Amino acid sequence: MKIARIFAHRVELPLVEGKYSWSGGKSVTVFDSTIVGVETDCGLVGYGEVCPLGPFYLPAYAEGVRAGLRELAPHLIGFDPRELAKLNNRMDAAMKGHPYVKSGIDIACWDILGKATSLPVCTLLGGRYGDSVRLYRAISQEDPEIMARKVAEYKAAGYTRFQLKVGGNPDVDIERIHAVRAMLEPSDRLVADANTGWTQHEAVRVVRAVRNVDVYIEQPCLSYEECLAVRRLTDHPFVLDENVDSLEMVLRARRDLAMDVVNLKISKLGGLTRTCQVRDLCVSLGIAMTLEDSWGGDITTAAISHLAHSTPEELRFTSTDFNSYVTVSTAEGAPQRKNGFMEASTAPGLGISPRPEVIGPPV
């Protein structure tokens, strides 16, 4: 089996709530997503998806995905898509860096491997743990009372994990954390995610002001060193996200005792193959994980569900269902939220089929 063609579709994903806001005044109303198709010489086609959270979040942007695919794809024609490690080595040799460009191809090849073996991707990634995957809900940055009201609404829908977008004015963020925590049960989990938005002194102020609040602190500052300094000044559970972009960074953070939970994003690490390497290291080290991606629709959500469902439950802190945040469904068979949980498909591959009338012709 050989790769015969690689193609891509551009899809716009408007938000159900109209707008998504986080630290530094950053916001998005419509996501620009790229659906990647890998076609083989025997007729099997696999699909992946890459959807950066705008060019101001990570070193990734939507047009860069498609420009990178035009550069990278010719080097992969004729390769066996089932040989994932070999394929990733080829991508790294043909294009230095740009892991987000490679992610959609890698996910599509896992989809092909599953279809070729008649197995779901989560089985190929190590096996299915538990009946379902617990989800978190990200709460866009707004006034404290609005965020608290939205948390109450999503709690009524079955969510018990909440990621509160902070990283703005520290005084307002302190109010946000207190207001939202007051809406929750003791067993609910609240994460204050600053998305690198605080300076070090601001982060220290916030963690001291919420010292008696049951809350996780996620990625308070831009640099790893700043985050580590804040970590050493608080006893709150600590999550790293933006700084962790490689296996080496996980090892460094583990050595420094810099985190209790790590957020693994598929496209940030370059696809399911690389993310699973990091995931399996975290399992060996006993590090809990949030398993997700930067953003996306049905295909990204399917990939997340297989990654999460193949992760031991005791180390699976939470995950997310991005397709419930957007108004457009791009594929049939994608996981659907049920009372704050989702399940990976038991069908071969990712278990999804793109909707031609929605994704349109390849670009």
TORKOL-4160 file (C-alpha; in steps of 0.2 Angstrom, whole numbers, padded with zeros to 4 digits, m for minus):
363
<pt num="1" X="0000" Y="0000" Z="0000"/>
<pt num="2" X="0007" Y="0017" Z="m0005"/>
<pt num="3" X="0002" Y="0035" Z="m0004"/>
<pt num="4" X="m0005" Y="0041" Z="m0020"/>
<pt num="5" X="m0012" Y="0058" Z="m0016"/>
<pt num="6" X="m0013" Y="0071" Z="m0002"/>
<pt num="7" X="m0026" Y="0084" Z="m0003"/>
<pt num="8" X="m0034" Y="0097" Z="0009"/>
<pt num="9" X="m0051" Y="0105" Z="0012"/>
<pt num="10" X="m0053" Y="0122" Z="0020"/>
<pt num="11" X="m0068" Y="0123" Z="0032"/>
<pt num="12" X="m0075" Y="0138" Z="0042"/>
<pt num="13" X="m0081" Y="0133" Z="0060"/>
<pt num="14" X="m0092" Y="0147" Z="0068"/>
<pt num="15" X="m0094" Y="0146" Z="0087"/>
<pt num="16" X="m0110" Y="0142" Z="0095"/>
<pt num="17" X="m0107" Y="0156" Z="0108"/>
<pt num="18" X="m0102" Y="0168" Z="0094"/>
<pt num="19" X="m0085" Y="0172" Z="0102"/>
<pt num="20" X="m0071" Y="0164" Z="0111"/>
<pt num="21" X="m0059" Y="0175" Z="0121"/>
<pt num="22" X="m0044" Y="0172" Z="0132"/>
<pt num="23" X="m0029" Y="0181" Z="0139"/>
<pt num="24" X="m0022" Y="0197" Z="0132"/>
<pt num="25" X="m0038" Y="0202" Z="0123"/>
<pt num="26" X="m0036" Y="0188" Z="0110"/>
<pt num="27" X="m0052" Y="0181" Z="0103"/>
<pt num="28" X="m0059" Y="0171" Z="0088"/>
<pt num="29" X="m0077" Y="0171" Z="0081"/>
<pt num="30" X="m0074" Y="0159" Z="0066"/>
<pt num="31" X="m0060" Y="0145" Z="0066"/>
<pt num="32" X="m0051" Y="0141" Z="0049"/>
<pt num="33" X="m0049" Y="0123" Z="0049"/>
<pt num="34" X="m0040" Y="0112" Z="0037"/>
<pt num="35" X="m0046" Y="0094" Z="0034"/>
<pt num="36" X="m0032" Y="0083" Z="0027"/>
<pt num="37" X="m0035" Y="0068" Z="0016"/>
<pt num="38" X="m0022" Y="0054" Z="0012"/>
<pt num="39" X="m0027" Y="0043" Z="m0003"/>
<pt num="40" X="m0018" Y="0026" Z="m0006"/>
<pt num="41" X="m0016" Y="0017" Z="m0022"/>
<pt num="42" X="m0028" Y="0003" Z="m0016"/>
<pt num="43" X="m0042" Y="0016" Z="m0014"/>
<pt num="44" X="m0042" Y="0018" Z="0005"/>
<pt num="45" X="m0043" Y="0036" Z="0011"/>
<pt num="46" X="m0039" Y="0043" Z="0028"/>
<pt num="47" X="m0043" Y="0060" Z="0036"/>
<pt num="48" X="m0035" Y="0071" Z="0048"/>
<pt num="49" X="m0038" Y="0089" Z="0054"/>
<pt num="50" X="m0028" Y="0104" Z="0059"/>
<pt num="51" X="m0036" Y="0120" Z="0067"/>
<pt num="52" X="m0024" Y="0132" Z="0075"/>
<pt num="53" X="m0031" Y="0144" Z="0088"/>
<pt num="54" X="m0026" Y="0159" Z="0077"/>
<pt num="55" X="m0009" Y="0165" Z="0073"/>
<pt num="56" X="m0007" Y="0173" Z="0090"/>
<pt num="57" X="m0008" Y="0158" Z="0101"/>
<pt num="58" X="0005" Y="0145" Z="0096"/>
<pt num="59" X="0018" Y="0146" Z="0082"/>
<pt num="60" X="0005" Y="0140" Z="0069"/>
<pt num="61" X="m0008" Y="0148" Z="0058"/>
<pt num="62" X="m0022" Y="0141" Z="0046"/>
<pt num="63" X="m0014" Y="0146" Z="0029"/>
<pt num="64" X="0003" Y="0139" Z="0036"/>
<pt num="65" X="m0005" Y="0122" Z="0037"/>
<pt num="66" X="m0010" Y="0122" Z="0018"/>
<pt num="67" X="0006" Y="0131" Z="0012"/>
<pt num="68" X="0016" Y="0118" Z="0022"/>
<pt num="69" X="0006" Y="0103" Z="0015"/>
<pt num="70" X="0010" Y="0110" Z="m0003"/>
<pt num="71" X="0028" Y="0109" Z="0002"/>
<pt num="72" X="0028" Y="0093" Z="0011"/>
<pt num="73" X="0016" Y="0081" Z="0002"/>
<pt num="74" X="0027" Y="0078" Z="m0014"/>
<pt num="75" X="0040" Y="0070" Z="m0002"/>
<pt num="76" X="0028" Y="0057" Z="0004"/>
<pt num="77" X="0020" Y="0050" Z="m0012"/>
<pt num="78" X="0025" Y="0032" Z="m0013"/>
<pt num="79" X="0027" Y="0029" Z="0005"/>
<pt num="80" X="0017" Y="0016" Z="0015"/>
<pt num="81" X="0005" Y="0026" Z="0026"/>
<pt num="82" X="0004" Y="0011" Z="0038"/>
<pt num="83" X="0023" Y="0013" Z="0043"/>
<pt num="84" X="0020" Y="0028" Z="0055"/>
<pt num="85" X="0037" Y="0029" Z="0063"/>
<pt num="86" X="0045" Y="0028" Z="0046"/>
<pt num="87" X="0033" Y="0041" Z="0038"/>
<pt num="88" X="0036" Y="0053" Z="0053"/>
<pt num="89" X="0055" Y="0052" Z="0050"/>
<pt num="90" X="0052" Y="0056" Z="0032"/>
<pt num="91" X="0042" Y="0071" Z="0036"/>
<pt num="92" X="0055" Y="0077" Z="0048"/>
<pt num="93" X="0069" Y="0075" Z="0035"/>
<pt num="94" X="0059" Y="0084" Z="0022"/>
<pt num="95" X="0053" Y="0099" Z="0033"/>
<pt num="96" X="0062" Y="0105" Z="0049"/>
<pt num="97" X="0050" Y="0110" Z="0063"/>
<pt num="98" X="0032" Y="0115" Z="0059"/>
<pt num="99" X="0024" Y="0100" Z="0068"/>
<pt num="100" X="0007" Y="0107" Z="0066"/>
<pt num="101" X="0009" Y="0105" Z="0047"/>
<pt num="102" X="0013" Y="0086" Z="0049"/>
<pt num="103" X="m0001" Y="0083" Z="0061"/>
<pt num="104" X="m0015" Y="0081" Z="0049"/>
<pt num="105" X="m0006" Y="0069" Z="0038"/>
<pt num="106" X="m0001" Y="0058" Z="0053"/>
<pt num="107" X="m0019" Y="0057" Z="0060"/>
<pt num="108" X="m0025" Y="0053" Z="0042"/>
<pt num="109" X="m0012" Y="0039" Z="0041"/>
<pt num="110" X="m0018" Y="0032" Z="0058"/>
<pt num="111" X="m0036" Y="0032" Z="0051"/>
<pt num="112" X="m0029" Y="0022" Z="0036"/>
<pt num="113" X="m0020" Y="0010" Z="0047"/>
<pt num="114" X="m0036" Y="0007" Z="0057"/>
<pt num="115" X="m0046" Y="0004" Z="0041"/>
<pt num="116" X="m0033" Y="m0008" Z="0034"/>
<pt num="117" X="m0033" Y="m0018" Z="0050"/>
<pt num="118" X="m0052" Y="m0016" Z="0053"/>
<pt num="119" X="m0048" Y="m0009" Z="0070"/>
<pt num="120" X="m0052" Y="0007" Z="0079"/>
<pt num="121" X="m0037" Y="0019" Z="0082"/>
<pt num="122" X="m0039" Y="0018" Z="0101"/>
<pt num="123" X="m0036" Y="m0001" Z="0100"/>
<pt num="124" X="m0020" Y="0002" Z="0089"/>
<pt num="125" X="m0014" Y="0016" Z="0102"/>
<pt num="126" X="m0014" Y="0003" Z="0116"/>
<pt num="127" X="m0032" Y="m0002" Z="0120"/>
<pt num="128" X="m0048" Y="0006" Z="0127"/>
<pt num="129" X="m0048" Y="0011" Z="0145"/>
<pt num="130" X="m0065" Y="0013" Z="0153"/>
<pt num="131" X="m0082" Y="0016" Z="0145"/>
<pt num="132" X="m0081" Y="0034" Z="0142"/>
<pt num="133" X="m0069" Y="0050" Z="0142"/>
<pt num="134" X="m0073" Y="0064" Z="0155"/>
<pt num="135" X="m0074" Y="0081" Z="0146"/>
<pt num="136" X="m0070" Y="0098" Z="0152"/>
<pt num="137" X="m0079" Y="0114" Z="0146"/>
<pt num="138" X="m0068" Y="0130" Z="0142"/>
<pt num="139" X="m0076" Y="0146" Z="0149"/>
<pt num="140" X="m0072" Y="0161" Z="0138"/>
<pt num="141" X="m0066" Y="0176" Z="0147"/>
<pt num="142" X="m0080" Y="0188" Z="0151"/>
<pt num="143" X="m0086" Y="0197" Z="0167"/>
<pt num="144" X="m0085" Y="0186" Z="0183"/>
<pt num="145" X="m0104" Y="0184" Z="0185"/>
<pt num="146" X="m0107" Y="0179" Z="0166"/>
<pt num="147" X="m0093" Y="0166" Z="0168"/>
<pt num="148" X="m0101" Y="0160" Z="0184"/>
<pt num="149" X="m0118" Y="0159" Z="0175"/>
<pt num="150" X="m0111" Y="0149" Z="0160"/>
<pt num="151" X="m0102" Y="0137" Z="0172"/>
<pt num="152" X="m0119" Y="0134" Z="0181"/>
<pt num="153" X="m0127" Y="0130" Z="0164"/>
<pt num="154" X="m0114" Y="0118" Z="0158"/>
<pt num="155" X="m0114" Y="0110" Z="0175"/>
<pt num="156" X="m0132" Y="0106" Z="0172"/>
<pt num="157" X="m0128" Y="0098" Z="0155"/>
<pt num="158" X="m0117" Y="0086" Z="0164"/>
<pt num="159" X="m0099" Y="0094" Z="0165"/>
<pt num="160" X="m0089" Y="0092" Z="0181"/>
<pt num="161" X="m0073" Y="0099" Z="0174"/>
<pt num="162" X="m0071" Y="0117" Z="0169"/>
<pt num="163" X="m0056" Y="0127" Z="0162"/>
<pt num="164" X="m0058" Y="0145" Z="0166"/>
<pt num="165" X="m0050" Y="0158" Z="0154"/>
<pt num="166" X="m0041" Y="0170" Z="0165"/>
<pt num="167" X="m0024" Y="0179" Z="0162"/>
<pt num="168" X="m0031" Y="0196" Z="0161"/>
<pt num="169" X="m0033" Y="0210" Z="0175"/>
<pt num="170" X="m0027" Y="0200" Z="0190"/>
<pt num="171" X="m0040" Y="0208" Z="0201"/>
<pt num="172" X="m0054" Y="0203" Z="0190"/>
<pt num="173" X="m0046" Y="0186" Z="0188"/>
<pt num="174" X="m0047" Y="0184" Z="0207"/>
<pt num="175" X="m0065" Y="0188" Z="0206"/>
<pt num="176" X="m0068" Y="0176" Z="0192"/>
<pt num="177" X="m0060" Y="0162" Z="0201"/>
<pt num="178" X="m0070" Y="0165" Z="0217"/>
<pt num="179" X="m0086" Y="0167" Z="0208"/>
<pt num="180" X="m0085" Y="0151" Z="0198"/>
<pt num="181" X="m0078" Y="0140" Z="0212"/>
<pt num="182" X="m0094" Y="0146" Z="0222"/>
<pt num="183" X="m0105" Y="0138" Z="0209"/>
<pt num="184" X="m0097" Y="0121" Z="0210"/>
<pt num="185" X="m0098" Y="0105" Z="0221"/>
<pt num="186" X="m0082" Y="0099" Z="0230"/>
<pt num="187" X="m0080" Y="0085" Z="0218"/>
<pt num="188" X="m0080" Y="0097" Z="0203"/>
<pt num="189" X="m0063" Y="0102" Z="0196"/>
<pt num="190" X="m0059" Y="0120" Z="0191"/>
<pt num="191" X="m0044" Y="0125" Z="0181"/>
<pt num="192" X="m0038" Y="0143" Z="0180"/>
<pt num="193" X="m0030" Y="0144" Z="0163"/>
<pt num="194" X="m0020" Y="0160" Z="0161"/>
<pt num="195" X="m0013" Y="0155" Z="0143"/>
<pt num="196" X="0003" Y="0164" Z="0147"/>
<pt num="197" X="m0006" Y="0180" Z="0151"/>
<pt num="198" X="0001" Y="0185" Z="0168"/>
<pt num="199" X="0018" Y="0192" Z="0172"/>
<pt num="200" X="0027" Y="0183" Z="0186"/>
<pt num="201" X="0022" Y="0196" Z="0199"/>
<pt num="202" X="0004" Y="0196" Z="0194"/>
<pt num="203" X="0003" Y="0177" Z="0194"/>
<pt num="204" X="0010" Y="0177" Z="0212"/>
<pt num="205" X="m0003" Y="0189" Z="0217"/>
<pt num="206" X="m0017" Y="0179" Z="0210"/>
<pt num="207" X="m0011" Y="0162" Z="0218"/>
<pt num="208" X="m0009" Y="0170" Z="0235"/>
<pt num="209" X="m0026" Y="0179" Z="0234"/>
<pt num="210" X="m0035" Y="0162" Z="0230"/>
<pt num="211" X="m0024" Y="0152" Z="0242"/>
<pt num="212" X="m0039" Y="0144" Z="0250"/>
<pt num="213" X="m0049" Y="0140" Z="0234"/>
<pt num="214" X="m0049" Y="0123" Z="0227"/>
<pt num="215" X="m0042" Y="0127" Z="0209"/>
<pt num="216" X="m0028" Y="0121" Z="0197"/>
<pt num="217" X="m0017" Y="0134" Z="0190"/>
<pt num="218" X="m0013" Y="0132" Z="0172"/>
<pt num="219" X="0002" Y="0140" Z="0162"/>
<pt num="220" X="0002" Y="0157" Z="0171"/>
<pt num="221" X="0016" Y="0165" Z="0162"/>
<pt num="222" X="0025" Y="0165" Z="0145"/>
<pt num="223" X="0041" Y="0157" Z="0149"/>
<pt num="224" X="0045" Y="0140" Z="0157"/>
<pt num="225" X="0056" Y="0148" Z="0170"/>
<pt num="226" X="0043" Y="0161" Z="0175"/>
<pt num="227" X="0030" Y="0147" Z="0177"/>
<pt num="228" X="0042" Y="0137" Z="0188"/>
<pt num="229" X="0045" Y="0151" Z="0199"/>
<pt num="230" X="0026" Y="0153" Z="0202"/>
<pt num="231" X="0025" Y="0134" Z="0204"/>
<pt num="232" X="0037" Y="0135" Z="0219"/>
<pt num="233" X="0027" Y="0149" Z="0227"/>
<pt num="234" X="0010" Y="0140" Z="0228"/>
<pt num="235" X="0003" Y="0123" Z="0234"/>
<pt num="236" X="m0010" Y="0123" Z="0221"/>
<pt num="237" X="m0010" Y="0109" Z="0208"/>
<pt num="238" X="m0001" Y="0115" Z="0193"/>
<pt num="239" X="m0003" Y="0112" Z="0174"/>
<pt num="240" X="0009" Y="0116" Z="0160"/>
<pt num="241" X="0003" Y="0118" Z="0142"/>
<pt num="242" X="0011" Y="0130" Z="0130"/>
<pt num="243" X="0029" Y="0127" Z="0136"/>
<pt num="244" X="0027" Y="0108" Z="0133"/>
<pt num="245" X="0030" Y="0105" Z="0115"/>
<pt num="246" X="0042" Y="0090" Z="0115"/>
<pt num="247" X="0047" Y="0074" Z="0125"/>
<pt num="248" X="0062" Y="0083" Z="0131"/>
<pt num="249" X="0052" Y="0097" Z="0139"/>
<pt num="250" X="0042" Y="0084" Z="0148"/>
<pt num="251" X="0058" Y="0076" Z="0155"/>
<pt num="252" X="0064" Y="0093" Z="0160"/>
<pt num="253" X="0048" Y="0098" Z="0169"/>
<pt num="254" X="0047" Y="0081" Z="0178"/>
<pt num="255" X="0065" Y="0084" Z="0184"/>
<pt num="256" X="0061" Y="0101" Z="0190"/>
<pt num="257" X="0044" Y="0095" Z="0198"/>
<pt num="258" X="0037" Y="0109" Z="0188"/>
<pt num="259" X="0019" Y="0102" Z="0186"/>
<pt num="260" X="0006" Y="0090" Z="0192"/>
<pt num="261" X="m0003" Y="0089" Z="0176"/>
<pt num="262" X="0002" Y="0092" Z="0158"/>
<pt num="263" X="m0009" Y="0097" Z="0143"/>
<pt num="264" X="m0005" Y="0088" Z="0127"/>
<pt num="265" X="m0011" Y="0095" Z="0111"/>
<pt num="266" X="m0010" Y="0084" Z="0096"/>
<pt num="267" X="m0005" Y="0097" Z="0083"/>
<pt num="268" X="0007" Y="0105" Z="0094"/>
<pt num="269" X="0017" Y="0089" Z="0095"/>
<pt num="270" X="0015" Y="0084" Z="0077"/>
<pt num="271" X="0001" Y="0071" Z="0076"/>
<pt num="272" X="m0004" Y="0056" Z="0086"/>
<pt num="273" X="0012" Y="0046" Z="0083"/>
<pt num="274" X="0023" Y="0060" Z="0093"/>
<pt num="275" X="0009" Y="0063" Z="0105"/>
<pt num="276" X="0008" Y="0045" Z="0110"/>
<pt num="277" X="0026" Y="0044" Z="0113"/>
<pt num="278" X="0024" Y="0058" Z="0125"/>
<pt num="279" X="0008" Y="0051" Z="0132"/>
<pt num="280" X="0017" Y="0034" Z="0136"/>
<pt num="281" X="0031" Y="0043" Z="0144"/>
<pt num="282" X="0019" Y="0052" Z="0155"/>
<pt num="283" X="0010" Y="0036" Z="0160"/>
<pt num="284" X="0027" Y="0028" Z="0164"/>
<pt num="285" X="0031" Y="0043" Z="0175"/>
<pt num="286" X="0014" Y="0044" Z="0183"/>
<pt num="287" X="0010" Y="0062" Z="0176"/>
<pt num="288" X="m0009" Y="0065" Z="0173"/>
<pt num="289" X="m0014" Y="0073" Z="0157"/>
<pt num="290" X="m0027" Y="0084" Z="0148"/>
<pt num="291" X="m0028" Y="0076" Z="0131"/>
<pt num="292" X="m0034" Y="0088" Z="0117"/>
<pt num="293" X="m0028" Y="0099" Z="0102"/>
<pt num="294" X="m0028" Y="0117" Z="0099"/>
<pt num="295" X="m0045" Y="0117" Z="0091"/>
<pt num="296" X="m0055" Y="0109" Z="0077"/>
<pt num="297" X="m0072" Y="0100" Z="0073"/>
<pt num="298" X="m0078" Y="0083" Z="0071"/>
<pt num="299" X="m0062" Y="0075" Z="0065"/>
<pt num="300" X="m0051" Y="0083" Z="0078"/>
<pt num="301" X="m0063" Y="0078" Z="0091"/>
<pt num="302" X="m0063" Y="0060" Z="0084"/>
<pt num="303" X="m0044" Y="0060" Z="0085"/>
<pt num="304" X="m0044" Y="0067" Z="0103"/>
<pt num="305" X="m0057" Y="0053" Z="0108"/>
<pt num="306" X="m0046" Y="0039" Z="0102"/>
<pt num="307" X="m0030" Y="0046" Z="0111"/>
<pt num="308" X="m0039" Y="0049" Z="0127"/>
<pt num="309" X="m0049" Y="0033" Z="0127"/>
<pt num="310" X="m0032" Y="0023" Z="0125"/>
<pt num="311" X="m0025" Y="0032" Z="0140"/>
<pt num="312" X="m0026" Y="0024" Z="0158"/>
<pt num="313" X="m0041" Y="0032" Z="0167"/>
<pt num="314" X="m0031" Y="0036" Z="0183"/>
<pt num="315" X="m0019" Y="0048" Z="0173"/>
<pt num="316" X="m0033" Y="0055" Z="0161"/>
<pt num="317" X="m0036" Y="0071" Z="0170"/>
<pt num="318" X="m0048" Y="0077" Z="0156"/>
<pt num="319" X="m0051" Y="0080" Z="0138"/>
<pt num="320" X="m0063" Y="0090" Z="0127"/>
<pt num="321" X="m0076" Y="0089" Z="0113"/>
<pt num="322" X="m0072" Y="0103" Z="0101"/>
<pt num="323" X="m0086" Y="0099" Z="0089"/>
<pt num="324" X="m0099" Y="0104" Z="0103"/>
<pt num="325" X="m0092" Y="0122" Z="0102"/>
<pt num="326" X="m0095" Y="0125" Z="0084"/>
<pt num="327" X="m0111" Y="0126" Z="0073"/>
<pt num="328" X="m0104" Y="0115" Z="0058"/>
<pt num="329" X="m0103" Y="0096" Z="0058"/>
<pt num="330" X="m0090" Y="0091" Z="0045"/>
<pt num="331" X="m0091" Y="0072" Z="0047"/>
<pt num="332" X="m0103" Y="0058" Z="0051"/>
<pt num="333" X="m0098" Y="0046" Z="0066"/>
<pt num="334" X="m0089" Y="0059" Z="0077"/>
<pt num="335" X="m0091" Y="0057" Z="0095"/>
<pt num="336" X="m0105" Y="0066" Z="0103"/>
<pt num="337" X="m0106" Y="0073" Z="0121"/>
<pt num="338" X="m0117" Y="0064" Z="0133"/>
<pt num="339" X="m0119" Y="0071" Z="0151"/>
<pt num="340" X="m0101" Y="0077" Z="0151"/>
<pt num="341" X="m0093" Y="0062" Z="0143"/>
<pt num="342" X="m0089" Y="0055" Z="0126"/>
<pt num="343" X="m0083" Y="0039" Z="0118"/>
<pt num="344" X="m0071" Y="0034" Z="0104"/>
<pt num="345" X="m0079" Y="0025" Z="0090"/>
<pt num="346" X="m0078" Y="0006" Z="0089"/>
<pt num="347" X="m0078" Y="0007" Z="0070"/>
<pt num="348" X="m0062" Y="0005" Z="0060"/>
<pt num="349" X="m0050" Y="0019" Z="0060"/>
<pt num="350" X="m0056" Y="0036" Z="0067"/>
<pt num="351" X="m0074" Y="0030" Z="0064"/>
<pt num="352" X="m0079" Y="0046" Z="0054"/>
<pt num="353" X="m0084" Y="0050" Z="0036"/>
<pt num="354" X="m0083" Y="0068" Z="0030"/>
<pt num="355" X="m0098" Y="0076" Z="0024"/>
<pt num="356" X="m0094" Y="0082" Z="0005"/>
<pt num="357" X="m0108" Y="0095" Z="0005"/>
<pt num="358" X="m0100" Y="0103" Z="0020"/>
<pt num="359" X="m0081" Y="0102" Z="0017"/>
<pt num="360" X="m0083" Y="0106" Z="m0002"/>
<pt num="361" X="m0070" Y="0103" Z="m0015"/>
<pt num="362" X="m0051" Y="0101" Z="m0011"/>
<pt num="363" X="m0042" Y="0118" Z="m0011"/>
